């Protein structure tokens, strides 16, 4: 059941992205895309991110096309990471690689998104 809910959220995030192209990236879009990653990032989901999580990572990468979008995504990811006290930093930093995605946006609580 949780997997189905996560998949629906990921699909809605993609639909939202397509429907709003040309508009600024919002934290709601980034959060919705990365919801399936929470269990992996907090150590409750095993050693590998789920396919739904990796789909969300790819969605976030797709949102971050311009410098402004990359900064917005970075700020949203940083804010989301800071909401989870039990977030595992090693899991967060390895997430893009484990999903096979080259990201310019680090998943970190301390990253300077202006650089």
N, CA, C and O of each residue as an XYZ file, in Angstrom:
460
protein
N       0.815     -1.196      0.000
C       0.000      0.000      0.000
C       0.859      1.260      0.000
O       0.594      2.199     -0.750
N       1.908      1.276      0.860
C       2.788      2.445      0.899
C       3.451      2.673     -0.445
O       3.605      3.812     -0.885
N       3.848      1.577     -1.102
C       4.486      1.689     -2.413
C       3.548      2.309     -3.434
O       3.969      3.122     -4.258
N       2.281      1.929     -3.381
C       1.301      2.471     -4.317
C       1.105      3.962     -4.080
O       1.013      4.739     -5.030
N       1.041      4.361     -2.810
C       0.875      5.775     -2.488
C       2.084      6.565     -2.968
O       1.941      7.640     -3.550
N       3.278      6.026     -2.722
C       4.493      6.704     -3.166
C       4.528      6.831     -4.685
O       4.926      7.868     -5.216
N       4.116      5.784     -5.378
C       4.096      5.822     -6.844
C       3.125      6.884     -7.341
O       3.424      7.609     -8.290
N       1.961      6.976     -6.702
C       0.967      7.979     -7.097
C       1.528      9.379     -6.871
O       1.348     10.264     -7.707
N       2.205      9.579     -5.748
C       2.787     10.891     -5.459
C       3.841     11.235     -6.507
O       3.891     12.366     -6.993
N       4.681     10.266     -6.855
C       5.715     10.513     -7.865
C       5.093     10.857     -9.213
O       5.564     11.758     -9.907
N       4.038     10.143     -9.582
C       3.355     10.406    -10.857
C       2.738     11.802    -10.845
O       2.827     12.533    -11.831
N       2.116     12.167     -9.732
C       1.527     13.497     -9.626
C       2.594     14.584     -9.722
O       2.357     15.644    -10.301
N       3.767     14.316     -9.152
C       4.852     15.293     -9.235
C       5.286     15.494    -10.683
O       5.537     16.622    -11.107
N       5.374     14.406    -11.438
C       5.764     14.498    -12.850
C       4.695     15.242    -13.640
O       5.017     16.101    -14.460
N       3.436     14.923    -13.404
C       2.339     15.613    -14.090
C       2.366     17.095    -13.759
O       2.186     17.941    -14.635
N       2.594     17.403    -12.488
C       2.669     18.797    -12.059
C       3.806     19.519    -12.765
O       3.655     20.666    -13.186
N       4.939     18.847    -12.894
C       6.099     19.436    -13.567
C       5.774     19.739    -15.026
O       6.062     20.833    -15.512
N       5.183     18.789    -15.717
C       4.857     18.979    -17.134
C       3.837     20.095    -17.297
O       3.947     20.908    -18.215
N       2.849     20.139    -16.417
C       1.795     21.138    -16.524
C       2.306     22.544    -16.225
O       1.726     23.526    -16.688
N       3.404     22.647    -15.442
C       3.857     23.952    -15.024
C       5.206     24.335    -15.623
O       5.901     25.183    -15.064
N       5.590     23.736    -16.737
C       6.868     24.090    -17.336
C       6.909     25.576    -17.618
O       5.906     26.180    -17.996
N       8.074     26.153    -17.430
C       8.217     27.582    -17.636
C       8.011     28.371    -16.362
O       8.319     29.561    -16.318
N       7.495     27.734    -15.324
C       7.316     28.394    -14.040
C       8.438     27.989    -13.110
O       9.115     26.987    -13.339
N       8.633     28.762    -12.068
C       9.688     28.475    -11.101
C       9.414     27.158    -10.378
O       8.266     26.778    -10.151
N      10.492     26.482    -10.026
C      10.404     25.244     -9.261
C       9.939     25.585     -7.850
O      10.401     26.560     -7.258
N       9.030     24.784     -7.316
C       8.558     24.992     -5.946
C       9.033     23.851     -5.050
O       9.313     22.746     -5.515
N       9.116     24.145     -3.767
C       9.503     23.098     -2.823
C       8.441     22.004     -2.764
O       8.762     20.850     -2.482
N       7.201     22.344     -3.022
C       6.150     21.328     -3.062
C       6.426     20.286     -4.140
O       6.227     19.091     -3.924
N       6.886     20.746     -5.300
C       7.222     19.822     -6.385
C       8.408     18.944     -6.003
O       8.383     17.731     -6.215
N       9.444     19.555     -5.441
C      10.642     18.805     -5.057
C      10.297     17.804     -3.952
O      10.693     16.640     -4.018
N       9.560     18.261     -2.940
C       9.175     17.375     -1.838
C       8.364     16.191     -2.339
O       8.606     15.051     -1.942
N       7.399     16.464     -3.213
C       6.550     15.383     -3.730
C       7.376     14.357     -4.497
O       7.124     13.155     -4.412
N       8.362     14.841     -5.245
C       9.201     13.928     -6.020
C      10.060     13.048     -5.123
O      10.327     11.892     -5.452
N      10.495     13.597     -3.986
C      11.434     12.867     -3.136
C      10.793     12.130     -1.961
O      11.497     11.457     -1.207
N       9.484     12.240     -1.791
C       8.795     11.513     -0.703
C       9.135     10.023     -0.703
O       9.348      9.462      0.372
N       9.195      9.357     -1.855
C       9.501      7.923     -1.826
C      10.910      7.605     -1.312
O      11.224      6.441     -1.063
N      11.745      8.605     -1.153
C      13.129      8.386     -0.703
C      13.282      8.436      0.813
O      14.332      8.065      1.338
N      12.267      8.881      1.514
C      12.403      9.093      2.956
C      12.813      7.831      3.698
O      13.699      7.882      4.551
N      12.192      6.706      3.392
C      12.534      5.479      4.127
C      13.996      5.092      3.889
O      14.672      4.654      4.820
N      14.486      5.244      2.681
C      15.895      4.942      2.396
C      16.809      5.928      3.127
O      17.806      5.528      3.729
N      16.471      7.200      3.072
C      17.330      8.232      3.652
C      17.372      8.200      5.173
O      18.317      8.701      5.782
N      16.359      7.618      5.784
C      16.330      7.524      7.242
C      16.754      6.139      7.742
O      16.714      5.868      8.942
N      17.158      5.271      6.819
C      17.664      3.958      7.201
C      16.605      2.911      7.449
O      16.918      1.827      7.941
N      15.355      3.204      7.121
C      14.276      2.242      7.342
C      13.909      1.486      6.067
O      13.016      0.638      6.087
N      14.591      1.785      4.955
C      14.198      1.197      3.685
C      15.234      0.308      3.039
O      15.164      0.058      1.836
N      16.192     -0.176      3.806
C      17.190     -1.060      3.232
C      18.400     -0.317      2.704
O      18.568      0.881      2.936
N      19.240     -1.050      1.989
C      20.512     -0.514      1.506
C      20.416      0.185      0.157
O      21.375      0.825     -0.275
N      19.285      0.073     -0.506
C      19.128      0.666     -1.834
C      17.832      1.450     -1.907
O      16.829      1.049     -1.316
N      17.842      2.570     -2.629
C      16.596      3.324     -2.816
C      15.629      2.553     -3.717
O      16.047      1.774     -4.574
N      14.354      2.782     -3.512
C      13.320      2.112     -4.301
C      13.276      2.688     -5.719
O      13.776      3.787     -5.960
N      12.680      1.949     -6.653
C      12.502      2.505     -8.002
C      11.712      3.813     -7.997
O      12.000      4.711     -8.789
N      10.720      3.928     -7.113
C       9.935      5.167     -7.028
C      10.809      6.322     -6.550
O      10.666      7.451     -7.020
N      11.711      6.036     -5.618
C      12.646      7.050     -5.136
C      13.534      7.517     -6.283
O      13.685      8.718     -6.506
N      14.113      6.584     -6.999
C      15.006      6.949     -8.113
C      14.261      7.714     -9.201
O      14.825      8.605     -9.836
N      13.013      7.371     -9.412
C      12.191      8.120    -10.363
C      12.050      9.570     -9.887
O      12.113     10.504    -10.686
N      11.860      9.744     -8.584
C      11.764     11.086     -8.016
C      13.049     11.870     -8.153
O      13.022     13.068     -8.435
N      14.189     11.199     -7.955
C      15.493     11.851     -8.122
C      15.640     12.328     -9.572
O      16.111     13.436     -9.828
N      15.230     11.476    -10.510
C      15.299     11.855    -11.932
C      14.361     13.024    -12.234
O      14.678     13.885    -13.055
N      13.215     13.050    -11.570
C      12.271     14.147    -11.747
C      12.885     15.460    -11.272
O      12.777     16.485    -11.944
N      13.532     15.419    -10.104
C      14.168     16.632     -9.579
C      15.272     17.092    -10.528
O      15.406     18.287    -10.789
N      16.050     16.166    -11.035
C      17.089     16.536    -12.005
C      16.456     17.234    -13.213
O      16.989     18.228    -13.707
N      15.332     16.717    -13.680
C      14.638     17.324    -14.813
C      14.111     18.716    -14.521
O      14.010     19.546    -15.425
N      13.771     18.979    -13.258
C      13.281     20.303    -12.871
C      14.400     21.335    -12.890
O      14.158     22.516    -13.141
N      15.619     20.891    -12.625
C      16.750     21.794    -12.424
C      17.493     22.044    -13.724
O      18.596     21.535    -13.921
N      16.900     22.818    -14.601
C      17.501     23.083    -15.910
C      18.302     24.377    -15.942
O      19.368     24.434    -16.554
N      17.794     25.413    -15.286
C      18.500     26.695    -15.275
C      19.240     26.857    -13.953
O      19.010     26.100    -13.010
N      20.118     27.835    -13.887
C      20.836     28.103    -12.632
C      19.845     28.436    -11.522
O      19.995     27.968    -10.393
N      18.840     29.238    -11.837
C      17.838     29.604    -10.830
C      17.076     28.369    -10.350
O      16.812     28.227     -9.156
N      16.724     27.478    -11.274
C      16.020     26.249    -10.902
C      16.904     25.351    -10.037
O      16.425     24.745     -9.079
N      18.190     25.265    -10.374
C      19.117     24.450     -9.586
C      19.235     24.987     -8.171
O      19.257     24.219     -7.209
N      19.312     26.306     -8.044
C      19.388     26.907     -6.704
C      18.095     26.666     -5.932
O      18.125     26.367     -4.738
N      16.968     26.795     -6.614
C      15.687     26.560     -5.946
C      15.580     25.110     -5.482
O      15.184     24.847     -4.347
N      15.932     24.171     -6.356
C      15.903     22.747     -5.984
C      16.845     22.473     -4.824
O      16.494     21.755     -3.888
N      18.033     23.041     -4.885
C      19.023     22.869     -3.825
C      18.458     23.353     -2.488
O      18.556     22.652     -1.481
N      17.870     24.544     -2.479
C      17.295     25.097     -1.250
C      16.168     24.211     -0.720
O      16.046     24.009      0.488
N      15.361     23.694     -1.615
C      14.255     22.820     -1.207
C      14.767     21.500     -0.634
O      14.256     21.011      0.374
N      15.778     20.930     -1.285
C      16.362     19.675     -0.808
C      17.008     19.898      0.551
O      16.860     19.073      1.452
N      17.723     21.003      0.704
C      18.373     21.323      1.981
C      17.329     21.481      3.087
O      17.497     20.945      4.183
N      16.262     22.209      2.803
C      15.197     22.407      3.794
C      14.551     21.075      4.166
O      14.277     20.818      5.338
N      14.313     20.237      3.169
C      13.709     18.925      3.428
C      14.643     18.067      4.280
O      14.195     17.392      5.207
N      15.927     18.093      3.972
C      16.899     17.301      4.740
C      16.921     17.745      6.194
O      17.084     16.918      7.091
N      16.762     19.016      6.434
C      16.782     19.532      7.802
C      15.509     19.222      8.583
O      15.491     19.365      9.806
N      14.451     18.801      7.905
C      13.214     18.419      8.599
C      13.300     17.017      9.199
O      12.477     16.655     10.040
N      14.280     16.231      8.780
C      14.393     14.847      9.247
C      15.660     14.688     10.086
O      16.764     14.578      9.554
N      15.480     14.678     11.403
C      16.622     14.564     12.313
C      17.349     13.237     12.133
O      18.554     13.150     12.367
N      16.615     12.202     11.716
C      17.226     10.874     11.577
C      17.733     10.590     10.157
O      18.037      9.446      9.821
N      17.823     11.630      9.332
C      18.349     11.461      7.979
C      19.814     11.029      8.042
O      20.614     11.629      8.759
N      20.150     10.013      7.305
C      21.518      9.490      7.277
C      22.299     10.237      6.199
O      21.988     10.140      5.012
N      23.313     10.981      6.625
C      24.074     11.803      5.685
C      24.729     10.976      4.579
O      24.757     11.394      3.421
N      25.250      9.811      4.932
C      25.902      8.967      3.921
C      24.880      8.515      2.874
O      25.170      8.515      1.677
N      23.698      8.135      3.325
C      22.645      7.718      2.387
C      22.243      8.894      1.499
O      22.050      8.728      0.295
N      22.119     10.075      2.089
C      21.729     11.260      1.323
C      22.765     11.595      0.253
O      22.414     11.887     -0.890
N      24.031     11.551      0.627
C      25.076     11.903     -0.319
C      25.232     10.875     -1.432
O      25.653     11.215     -2.538
N      24.895      9.618     -1.143
C      25.046      8.568     -2.157
C      23.786      8.371     -3.000
O      23.806      7.613     -3.970
N      22.697      9.041     -2.644
C      21.415      8.825     -3.331
C      21.494      8.991     -4.849
O      21.083      8.078     -5.566
N      21.998     10.101     -5.371
C      22.041     10.225     -6.840
C      22.833      9.095     -7.499
O      22.398      8.538     -8.507
N      23.987      8.759     -6.937
C      24.822      7.697     -7.502
C      24.095      6.359     -7.474
O      24.131      5.608     -8.448
N      23.433      6.061     -6.356
C      22.715      4.783     -6.245
C      21.554      4.714     -7.237
O      21.129      3.629     -7.633
N      21.048      5.881     -7.630
C      19.961      5.921     -8.615
C      20.489      6.063    -10.042
O      19.709      6.096    -10.994
N      21.806      6.146    -10.191
C      22.386      6.282    -11.525
C      22.130      7.631    -12.156
O      21.988      7.733    -13.374
N      22.068      8.669    -11.337
C      21.761     10.011    -11.821
C      22.920     10.945    -11.480
O      23.369     10.994    -10.335
N      23.399     11.682    -12.473
C      24.423     12.705    -12.241
C      23.702     13.984    -11.849
O      23.008     14.586    -12.669
N      23.862     14.398    -10.604
C      23.142     15.572    -10.101
C      24.109     16.703     -9.777
O      25.201     16.472     -9.256
N      23.699     17.917    -10.088
C      24.443     19.103     -9.696
C      23.941     19.620     -8.347
O      24.424     20.633     -7.840
N      22.971     18.915     -7.775
C      22.349     19.342     -6.523
C      22.702     18.335     -5.437
O      22.212     17.206     -5.459
N      23.547     18.730     -4.485
C      23.871     17.789     -3.410
C      22.699     17.648     -2.443
O      21.953     18.601     -2.216
N      22.545     16.460     -1.880
C      21.539     16.230     -0.852
C      22.282     16.369      0.468
O      22.982     15.453      0.900
N      22.122     17.522      1.100
C      22.902     17.843      2.294
C      22.183     18.889      3.131
O      21.448     19.728      2.611
N      22.410     18.822      4.435
C      21.840     19.816      5.344
C      22.646     21.104      5.359
O      22.149     22.140      5.799
N      23.876     21.052      4.887
C      24.786     22.184      5.079
C      25.278     22.827      3.793
O      26.081     23.758      3.845
N      24.827     22.366      2.667
C      25.316     22.872      1.378
C      24.976     24.365      1.215
O      23.929     24.825      1.669
N      25.862     25.095      0.573
C      25.615     26.501      0.228
C      25.030     26.501     -1.183
O      25.750     26.286     -2.158
N      23.748     26.738     -1.286
C      23.056     26.639     -2.575
C      23.353     27.804     -3.515
O      22.941     27.780     -4.675
N      24.059     28.819     -3.033
C      24.403     29.942     -3.891
C      25.686     29.721     -4.671
O      26.062     30.549     -5.501
N      26.360     28.611     -4.410
C      27.621     28.327     -5.116
C      27.419     27.284     -6.183
O      28.368     26.920     -6.878
